[in-house]
Amino acid sequence: TNGEPIAWFTGHLLNYILRPKDATLKQRLLAVFGRIFQSSDARALEKELTELGGNHWPDHDPIVGIHVRRTDKAPEAVYHDVSEYMDKVDRYFELREAELQMSNRAREWVGDAQRLRKSKLKRRVMVITEVPSVIDDLMKRYPHYEIVNSKENAKAAKTSMDGRFTFESELSIIVDTIGLSRTDFLVCTLSSNICRSAYEIMQTRHNQLGDASRNIQPITNGDALYHINGYCSSPGEFLSADREQHLKPGYHFTYDYDFSHGLGIIRNGTVTIYTPNGIQPVPLHLLQINKLFSVETIPFDGV
């Protein structure tokens, strides 16, 4: 089972669509996998690249993936400093170290066959960004973290939109997305298509992660809704009162997506929906959308 069935389904589609055939893409991905899983075993890395469900990497240190988007996101969304990302990353490693401390308590685990693990976790973070200075900033402010990434990919992403439509730029974003999907945990904004794609592909790693639907932490609580632009109409209800819109808990609504009217747009912790007061943005944390998924036949001339 999976806590986000739509993400699981979409992830399998993406995994198939993005299966690497180009030799350069394969080489770049194998290099990234080697850094993520701390391995130089070519056969095992190749298996990770081709097998559904993921290979087993029992001895690699956990790694968190973050996607820091700047340039084209600036006009439409709130700016998030890298410290906002790293606060969530710190919290993840604190929880993992607490688990490690518990599992290593020999007195409580009398007769347990499990082996003791490392006493301290190496803190590693994979950074995906289109601004190379973000990587410099992280390395300067968080020297106790191992930063896994190359500035070449960040440079290839280009800060100008005109420079992004090149083979090198597209290759880099594919490598970055698949690389993010191979981390153990994601910290990003769910308004990002790259982050959502990585999260979706992550759901296919059954052998490594099991149900990975909770292996993500949005930057803000209001950004905590996984979605796909263009969902079919889905029922929803308010979990808490919205005093500004005079809506009580249990109020039912229909979530529709219509970009031309601003409906269904999820941004900065709000979603725009129909209310008794018209089309209004309401805080995401007040409501729940019971997402539905349908396949429609789209007419196409000549087919």
Secondary structure as GFF3:
##gff-version 3
##sequence-region A 1 303
A	DSSP	alpha_helix	5	17	.	.	.	ID=ss1
A	DSSP	alpha_helix	23	37	.	.	.	ID=ss2
A	DSSP	alpha_helix	42	50	.	.	.	ID=ss3
A	DSSP	beta_strand	63	68	.	.	.	ID=ss4
A	DSSP	three_ten_helix	71	73	.	.	.	ID=ss5
A	DSSP	alpha_helix	82	103	.	.	.	ID=ss6
A	DSSP	beta_strand	124	129	.	.	.	ID=ss7
A	DSSP	alpha_helix	132	141	.	.	.	ID=ss8
A	DSSP	beta_strand	146	148	.	.	.	ID=ss9
A	DSSP	alpha_helix	151	157	.	.	.	ID=ss10
A	DSSP	three_ten_helix	161	164	.	.	.	ID=ss11
A	DSSP	alpha_helix	167	181	.	.	.	ID=ss12
A	DSSP	beta_strand	185	188	.	.	.	ID=ss13
A	DSSP	alpha_helix	193	202	.	.	.	ID=ss14
A	DSSP	alpha_helix	206	209	.	.	.	ID=ss15
A	DSSP	beta_strand	216	218	.	.	.	ID=ss16
A	DSSP	three_ten_helix	221	223	.	.	.	ID=ss17
A	DSSP	beta_strand	234	238	.	.	.	ID=ss18
A	DSSP	beta_strand	252	255	.	.	.	ID=ss19
A	DSSP	three_ten_helix	259	261	.	.	.	ID=ss20
A	DSSP	beta_strand	266	267	.	.	.	ID=ss21
A	DSSP	beta_strand	270	275	.	.	.	ID=ss22
A	DSSP	beta_strand	278	283	.	.	.	ID=ss23
A	DSSP	three_ten_helix	284	286	.	.	.	ID=ss24
A	DSSP	beta_strand	287	289	.	.	.	ID=ss25
###
